[in-house]
Amino acid sequence: MRKRKKWILWTLLLALCLGGCSSGTKVEESKVESGATEGETDPSQEETDPAGDFLEENVPKEEPKLLSLMTENKMDSVWEEGGQIVSTNYRKVWLEDREQGAVVGAGEFPELAEALRERNEKEEQAAKTFLEETNIQVQERMEMDENWQGEYTQEQDLWVIRADTSVLSILESEYAYTGGAHGFFAYSGVNLDSKTGQQLKLNEAVKDTGRLLEILTQRLPEKYPDVEFFGDWKKTIQEELEKELLTWTVGYGGMTFYFNPYELAPYAAGVQAITIPYKEEPELFSEKICQTPRSWATSIHPFLEYDLGQNNTSDTIEVGGEMDEYSTYTQFWISVNGAKKTMKDKWFYRYTPYLIHSEDLDGELLMVEEVSDNDFSTIFVYELNEEKSGFGEPWSFPDTGFYTYFEEWDEDTYIYGKEVFTNPSRFRLDTRINLLGTYSGTKWYSLHPSEKKNGYLFAEQDWYDVLHFDHFLTLLIPLEMEIPGTGEMWEFPAGTKLWIVRTDGEYVEFATEDGRNCRVYVEQNEWPLRIRGVEEKDTTEIFDDMRYAG
């Protein structure tokens, strides 16, 4: 019974994620090792139409630009006296409004923006339904068994694999546990035509599905020699090709195909995945997906393969960590083609890794954000060498992380929004500032070879923009402050409310309620801090409601 339910769940997950796809080029029964007989047709020998259903207007005429994306992570839960009993975790993704340089946003692609909005609404409703219905089930179980303790959960995650003006490709995962020996998980692919917002059909990416079948059935047992595949696994792939039910994503260097537990092999075998590089099979893929930007950043996922050094080989990159009993990472490791490096004495709660390719740099970079107590983040930059067998010591940027759009929480809910790192030529990082309080300062960066000594990070500006200061400081005494750009000093009376908008680490610039800007310079030689020109008082005697982390 449990196995049947898992099969149903898997089928529903695939149907929900891929249900918008229609049938493409029909794949006839292949002469495969699982019992094909004389007279059956080998798909690899069938005549194919290279043009297929490709629309000329959908083929890019120039280098695609990168998309500007934001994600929102929301965790909801229900608590009883014994602890948490039901929880959900889901992710939204949307186009940012920003349109600058090589990056475009929602204004240029309204259809794609609308498609993502509809996806987000469905994810939100699904999480809400699970929370409500599962809570009822748990309450009923607790009434029947007052000693029962446990937690039912549904967790969703996503990785932006590719985001440009040709294709937006997202790998999603879903895990659910509602009792039984173990939970169930499955991957799905969301592949959208950036111009139309429509689900990309497989035959819009692959010109020869017969050849695709041949590659998958050949490489799966080669890559997973210890997996005991079901007897009809090859026929299963055939049928999924016919019905457009394969799970796949479109990367910058190749396409990846995923097979979930119970699909081709038992649950214990986990997920199987095959990446086919564009350069390895140039006749297999459409021009639409093969034409990619010169520079890009993509989420690292253990099932994906990459071409480091652009020498037509497939390379594996894996990142991970080891947790203690408190769900805290104490070690972090990176593996490149099996060569593993472990960083010990760590202490963080979550991490986000990105692979960066830029023709302006000598090779690829790995950028990892680690998040610890009080949401303190550290950025690490690793240089992947040309031999692709290792990496050097990382550059470290303490108190720095990817741009946070917003953050909210209460007893049962935690929400945070982050900018997706897609463009190494221009991106934002947040740095923790401790001047007249603790807050995040945002700065624009690019990756540039002249800044190799600094982890290739080139700051485009000398100051930090303070975008999320959430309260006013109030003057306790009259204070003379500089008017930026004029050199003039104005006196502001006690009671003036000040909103921090900018700092360079020495000055702090405020906006007042009536729209004026003013600046003070902070002496940081000793604690408590003092304002330049006001030696007789420290900052606690000048400003009310300064809030420091910890």
C-alpha positions in Angstrom: 0.0 0.0 0.0 2.8 2.4 0.9 4.6 1.7 -2.3 1.5 2.3 -4.3 1.0 5.7 -2.6 4.6 6.6 -3.4 4.0 5.7 -7.0 0.9 7.9 -7.1 2.7 10.8 -5.5 5.6 10.6 -7.9 3.2 10.5 -10.9 1.3 13.5 -9.5 4.5 15.5 -9.0 5.6 14.9 -12.5 2.2 15.7 -13.9 1.9 18.9 -12.0 5.4 20.1 -13.1 5.3 18.9 -16.7 1.6 18.7 -17.4 1.8 21.8 -19.7 4.0 19.9 -22.2 2.4 18.4 -25.2 3.6 15.4 -27.1 6.6 16.0 -29.4 8.2 13.7 -32.0 7.0 10.2 -31.5 9.7 7.7 -30.5 8.9 4.2 -31.7 9.8 1.0 -29.9 13.6 0.7 -29.9 15.6 -2.5 -30.4 17.0 -2.4 -26.9 18.6 -5.1 -24.8 15.4 -5.6 -22.7 13.9 -8.0 -25.3 13.5 -6.2 -28.6 12.7 -8.5 -31.5 13.2 -8.6 -35.2 11.1 -6.1 -37.0 11.1 -3.5 -34.3 12.5 -0.1 -35.4 15.7 1.4 -33.9 14.9 5.1 -33.3 18.5 6.0 -34.1 17.9 4.8 -37.7 14.6 6.7 -38.2 14.5 9.7 -40.5 14.2 12.9 -38.5 13.4 16.4 -39.5 16.2 18.7 -38.1 13.9 21.6 -38.3 11.1 19.8 -36.5 8.7 22.2 -34.8 11.3 24.9 -34.3 10.1 28.4 -35.0 12.7 30.6 -36.8 11.6 33.6 -34.7 12.5 31.8 -31.5 16.1 31.2 -32.5 18.3 34.0 -31.1 20.0 36.2 -33.6 22.6 37.5 -31.1 24.2 36.6 -27.9 21.5 36.1 -25.2 21.5 38.5 -22.2 21.2 37.3 -18.6 18.0 37.6 -16.6 17.8 39.3 -13.3 16.0 37.1 -10.8 14.9 37.1 -7.1 13.9 34.2 -4.9 11.7 34.1 -1.8 12.0 31.3 0.7 9.1 30.8 3.1 8.9 28.4 6.1 5.6 27.9 7.8 4.9 25.6 10.8 2.4 24.5 13.4 3.6 24.0 17.0 2.2 22.1 20.0 3.6 21.9 23.5 5.8 18.9 22.5 7.3 20.8 19.6 6.8 21.3 15.8 4.3 18.9 14.3 3.8 20.2 10.7 6.1 22.3 8.6 6.3 23.5 5.0 9.1 25.2 3.1 8.7 26.5 -0.4 10.4 28.8 -2.9 9.1 31.5 -5.1 11.1 33.0 -8.1 10.4 36.1 -10.1 11.9 38.5 -12.5 13.4 41.6 -11.0 12.3 45.0 -12.4 16.0 46.0 -12.9 17.1 46.4 -16.5 20.8 47.4 -16.8 23.6 46.5 -19.2 23.7 42.8 -19.9 20.8 42.1 -17.6 17.1 42.3 -18.3 14.1 42.1 -16.0 10.3 42.0 -15.9 9.7 45.0 -18.1 11.2 43.4 -21.2 9.7 40.0 -20.7 6.1 40.4 -19.3 5.0 37.0 -20.5 7.8 35.3 -18.6 7.1 37.4 -15.5 3.4 36.4 -15.6 4.3 32.7 -16.0 6.5 32.9 -12.9 3.8 34.7 -11.0 1.3 31.9 -11.8 3.9 29.3 -10.7 4.5 31.1 -7.4 0.7 31.3 -6.7 0.4 27.5 -7.2 3.4 26.8 -4.9 2.0 29.1 -2.2 -1.5 27.4 -2.4 0.0 23.9 -2.4 2.0 24.7 0.8 -1.1 26.3 2.5 -3.2 23.2 1.6 -0.6 20.8 2.9 -0.2 22.7 6.2 -4.0 22.9 6.8 -4.9 19.3 5.8 -1.9 17.7 7.4 -2.4 19.5 10.6 -6.0 18.0 10.8 -4.5 14.5 10.2 -1.9 15.0 12.9 -4.4 16.4 15.4 -6.6 13.3 14.8 -3.6 11.0 15.3 -2.6 12.8 18.5 -6.2 12.3 19.8 -6.0 8.6 19.1 -2.5 8.3 20.6 -1.6 10.9 23.2 2.0 9.6 23.3 2.6 10.1 19.6 5.4 12.5 18.8 6.6 13.4 15.4 6.6 15.9 12.6 5.1 15.8 9.1 6.8 18.0 6.6 6.9 19.1 3.0 10.1 20.8 1.7 10.6 22.4 -1.7 13.9 23.7 -3.1 15.0 25.1 -6.4 18.2 25.8 -8.3 18.4 28.2 -11.2 20.4 26.3 -13.8 20.2 28.8 -16.6 18.6 32.3 -16.9 19.0 34.2 -20.1 16.8 35.7 -22.8 16.5 32.4 -24.6 15.8 29.9 -21.8 14.9 30.0 -18.1 15.6 26.6 -16.6 15.0 25.7 -13.0 15.6 22.4 -11.2 13.0 21.8 -8.4 13.0 19.2 -5.6 10.2 18.2 -3.3 10.4 16.1 -0.2 7.4 15.0 1.8 7.1 12.9 5.0 3.7 12.0 6.3 4.5 8.8 8.2 6.0 5.5 7.2 9.5 4.1 7.0 10.9 7.1 5.0 9.8 10.2 3.2 9.5 10.6 -0.5 11.4 13.0 -2.8 11.4 13.8 -6.5 13.0 16.3 -8.9 11.2 18.2 -11.7 12.4 20.6 -14.3 10.8 23.9 -15.2 12.0 25.0 -18.6 10.5 28.2 -20.0 10.9 30.0 -23.3 12.0 33.4 -22.0 10.3 35.3 -24.8 6.9 33.7 -24.6 6.8 32.4 -21.0 5.6 29.0 -22.4 6.9 25.7 -21.2 9.7 24.6 -23.5 8.9 21.4 -25.3 11.6 18.7 -25.5 11.5 18.8 -29.3 12.3 22.5 -29.1 15.6 21.6 -27.4 16.4 18.2 -28.9 16.3 17.6 -32.6 16.7 13.8 -32.6 14.9 12.0 -29.8 16.0 8.6 -31.2 19.6 9.5 -30.6 18.7 10.9 -27.2 17.2 7.5 -26.2 20.3 5.7 -27.5 22.6 7.9 -25.4 20.5 7.6 -22.2 20.2 3.8 -22.4 23.9 3.5 -23.0 25.3 5.9 -20.4 23.0 5.1 -17.5 24.4 1.7 -16.7 28.0 3.0 -17.4 27.6 5.8 -14.9 25.7 3.7 -12.3 27.2 0.2 -12.6 26.0 -0.8 -9.0 22.4 0.2 -9.6 20.0 -2.7 -10.2 17.7 -1.2 -12.8 14.2 -2.6 -13.2 13.8 -5.1 -16.1 11.7 -2.7 -18.2 13.7 0.5 -17.5 14.6 1.1 -21.1 11.0 0.8 -22.2 10.1 3.3 -19.4 12.4 5.9 -20.9 10.9 5.3 -24.3 7.4 5.8 -23.0 8.4 9.0 -21.2 10.0 10.3 -24.4 6.8 9.7 -26.3 4.6 11.4 -23.6 7.0 14.3 -22.9 7.4 13.1 -19.3 11.2 13.1 -19.0 12.6 15.4 -16.3 15.3 17.6 -17.7 17.0 21.0 -17.4 18.8 23.2 -19.9 22.3 24.4 -18.8 24.8 26.7 -20.3 27.0 23.8 -21.4 24.6 20.9 -21.8 21.2 19.3 -21.0 20.7 17.1 -17.9 18.1 14.3 -17.6 16.9 13.1 -14.2 15.3 9.8 -13.1 13.6 9.8 -9.7 13.3 7.0 -7.2 11.1 4.1 -8.4 11.3 5.4 -11.9 14.0 3.2 -13.2 15.3 1.5 -10.0 14.3 0.9 -6.4 14.1 3.8 -3.8 17.4 2.9 -2.3 19.2 3.6 -5.6 18.2 7.3 -5.3 18.3 9.5 -8.3 20.1 8.9 -11.6 21.1 11.8 -13.8 22.9 12.1 -17.2 24.4 15.4 -18.6 25.0 15.6 -22.3 27.3 18.4 -23.3 26.3 20.5 -26.4 29.8 20.3 -27.8 29.9 16.5 -27.5 26.6 16.0 -29.5 26.4 19.2 -31.6 23.8 17.7 -34.0 21.5 16.6 -31.2 20.5 20.1 -29.9 18.8 23.1 -31.3 20.6 26.4 -31.9 18.1 28.0 -29.5 19.7 26.3 -26.5 23.3 26.0 -27.7 23.8 29.8 -28.0 24.7 31.1 -24.6 26.1 34.3 -23.0 29.9 34.8 -22.8 29.7 35.0 -19.0 27.3 33.5 -16.5 26.9 32.1 -13.0 24.8 29.0 -12.2 23.7 27.1 -9.1 25.9 24.1 -8.3 24.0 20.8 -8.0 25.6 17.4 -7.5 23.8 15.8 -10.5 25.1 18.4 -13.0 28.3 18.2 -14.9 30.3 21.1 -16.4 33.0 21.7 -18.9 35.7 23.4 -16.9 38.3 25.0 -19.1 36.0 24.7 -22.1 38.0 21.7 -23.5 35.0 19.5 -24.4 35.1 17.3 -21.4 32.6 16.7 -18.6 33.7 17.6 -15.1 31.9 17.0 -11.8 31.8 19.5 -9.0 30.3 18.7 -5.7 30.0 20.7 -2.6 28.7 19.6 0.8 29.1 19.6 4.5 29.0 17.5 7.6 26.4 18.3 10.3 26.5 17.8 14.1 23.5 16.8 16.2 22.3 20.4 16.3 21.9 20.6 12.5 25.0 22.8 12.2 27.6 22.4 9.6 31.0 21.8 11.2 32.9 20.8 8.1 32.7 21.9 4.5 34.1 20.1 1.5 34.5 20.6 -2.3 35.2 17.8 -4.8 36.4 18.5 -8.4 36.5 15.3 -10.5 37.0 13.2 -7.3 39.7 15.4 -5.8 38.3 16.4 -2.4 39.3 19.3 -0.1 37.8 19.5 3.4 37.6 22.7 5.4 37.2 21.9 9.1 36.3 23.9 12.2 33.3 25.5 10.5 30.1 26.7 12.1 27.2 27.7 9.8 23.6 26.7 9.1 23.2 26.8 5.3 25.3 27.5 2.2 24.8 28.5 -1.4 27.3 27.6 -4.1 27.7 29.0 -7.6 29.9 28.2 -10.5 31.1 31.2 -12.4 32.3 31.2 -16.0 33.6 34.4 -17.6 35.7 34.8 -20.7 37.3 37.7 -19.0 38.8 35.4 -16.4 41.4 32.6 -16.7 39.2 29.7 -15.9 36.2 29.2 -13.7 35.5 30.3 -10.1 33.4 28.8 -7.3 31.7 31.3 -5.0 30.1 30.0 -1.8 28.0 31.9 0.8 27.9 30.4 4.3 25.3 31.7 6.7 25.7 31.5 10.5 24.3 33.1 13.7 22.3 36.3 13.4 22.4 35.8 9.6 26.1 36.6 9.5 27.3 35.6 6.0 30.8 34.9 4.7 31.6 34.7 1.0 34.4 32.3 -0.1 35.9 32.4 -3.7 37.7 29.4 -5.0 39.8 29.4 -8.2 39.4 26.2 -10.1 42.7 25.4 -11.8 43.2 24.4 -15.5 44.0 20.8 -14.6 40.5 20.6 -13.1 41.8 18.3 -10.4 41.9 20.7 -7.5 41.8 24.2 -6.3 43.8 26.6 -4.2 43.0 28.3 -0.9 39.9 30.4 -1.0 39.6 34.2 -0.7 37.4 35.0 2.3 35.1 38.0 2.7 33.6 38.0 6.3 30.3 39.5 7.1 29.4 39.5 3.4 26.7 37.7 1.5 24.5 37.8 -1.6 22.0 40.7 -1.7 19.0 40.1 0.6 15.8 41.7 -0.7 13.8 41.4 2.5 13.6 39.3 5.7 10.6 38.8 8.0 9.8 36.4 10.8 7.4 35.6 13.6 6.8 32.6 15.9 5.6 30.3 13.1 6.9 31.8 9.9 10.3 32.8 8.5 10.6 34.5 5.0 13.6 35.9 3.2 14.2 37.1 -0.3 17.6 36.9 -2.1 18.9 38.0 -5.4 19.9 35.1 -7.7 23.5 35.3 -8.8 23.4 35.1 -12.6 25.7 37.8 -13.8 29.4 37.9 -12.9 29.8 41.2 -14.7 27.5 43.0 -12.3 26.0 41.9 -9.0 25.2 43.0 -5.5 26.6 41.9 -2.2 25.6 42.8 1.3 28.2 43.6 4.0 27.4 43.8 7.7 28.1 47.4 9.0 28.5 48.4 12.6 28.3 52.2 12.6 25.6 53.8 14.7 23.9 50.3 14.8 24.1 47.1 12.9 22.7 46.9 9.4 23.5 45.7 5.9 25.3 47.9 3.3 24.9 47.0 -0.3 27.5 47.5 -3.0 27.8 46.7 -6.7 30.6 44.4 -7.8 32.0 42.8 -10.9 34.6 40.0 -11.3 37.8 41.4 -13.0 41.2 39.8 -13.6 43.0 42.9 -12.3 41.6 42.1 -8.8 42.8 38.5 -8.6 44.5 39.4 -5.2 41.1 40.3 -3.9 39.3 37.2 -5.1 38.6 39.0 -8.4 36.0 41.2 -6.7 36.0 44.7 -8.1 33.8 47.2 -6.3 32.1 49.6 -8.6 31.5 52.2 -5.9 33.3 53.4 -2.8 30.2 53.6 -0.6 27.5 51.2 0.6 23.8 51.8 0.0 21.8 51.1 3.1 18.6 49.7 1.6 16.9 48.0 4.6 17.4 50.2 7.6 14.1 49.6 9.4 13.9 52.4 12.0 14.7 56.0 12.7 17.5 57.3 14.9 16.5 60.3 17.0 18.9 63.2 17.9 19.1 63.6 21.7 21.0 66.9 21.3 21.3 69.6 18.6 24.0 68.5 16.1 25.8 70.2 13.2 26.0 67.9 10.2 27.5 68.2 6.7 25.2 68.7 3.7 26.7 66.2 1.0 28.1 67.9 -2.1 28.1 71.4 -0.7 30.6 71.5 2.1 28.1 73.3 4.3 27.3 72.6 7.9 23.7 72.8 9.2 22.5 72.4 12.7 19.7 70.0 13.2 17.6 70.3 16.5 17.1 67.7 19.1 14.3 65.3 18.2 15.2 65.2 14.5 14.5 61.7 13.1 17.3 60.3 10.9 17.2 57.4 8.5 20.5 55.8 7.5 20.8 55.7 3.7 24.6 55.4 2.9 28.0 54.9 4.4 31.6 54.4 3.3 32.8 53.0 6.6 33.8 56.4 7.9 30.9 58.7 7.3 27.2 57.9 7.9 24.7 59.7 5.6 21.1 60.2 6.8 17.8 61.2 5.2 15.5 63.3 7.3 11.7 63.2 7.4 11.5 66.3 5.2 13.8 64.8 2.5 17.1 66.4 3.3 20.4 64.5 3.4 23.1 65.1 6.0 26.4 63.4 7.1 28.5 62.8 10.2 32.0 61.3 10.4 32.5 58.6 13.0 35.7 58.3 15.0 36.4 54.6 15.5 39.6 54.6 17.5 37.9 53.4 20.7 34.6 52.3 22.1 32.2 53.9 22.6 32.3 55.6 19.3 32.4 59.4 18.9 31.4 61.9 16.2 34.1 64.0 14.7 33.9 67.5 16.2 31.8 66.4 19.2 34.5 65.2 21.6 32.6 65.7 24.8 29.9 63.1 24.0 29.9 59.6 22.7 27.3 58.3 20.2 25.0 56.9 22.8 24.5 60.4 24.1 23.8 61.8 20.7 21.5 59.2 19.0 18.6 57.4 20.4 17.6 53.8 19.3 20.9 52.6 17.9 20.5 48.8 17.6 23.5 46.5 17.5 23.4 42.8 16.6 24.0 40.5 19.6 
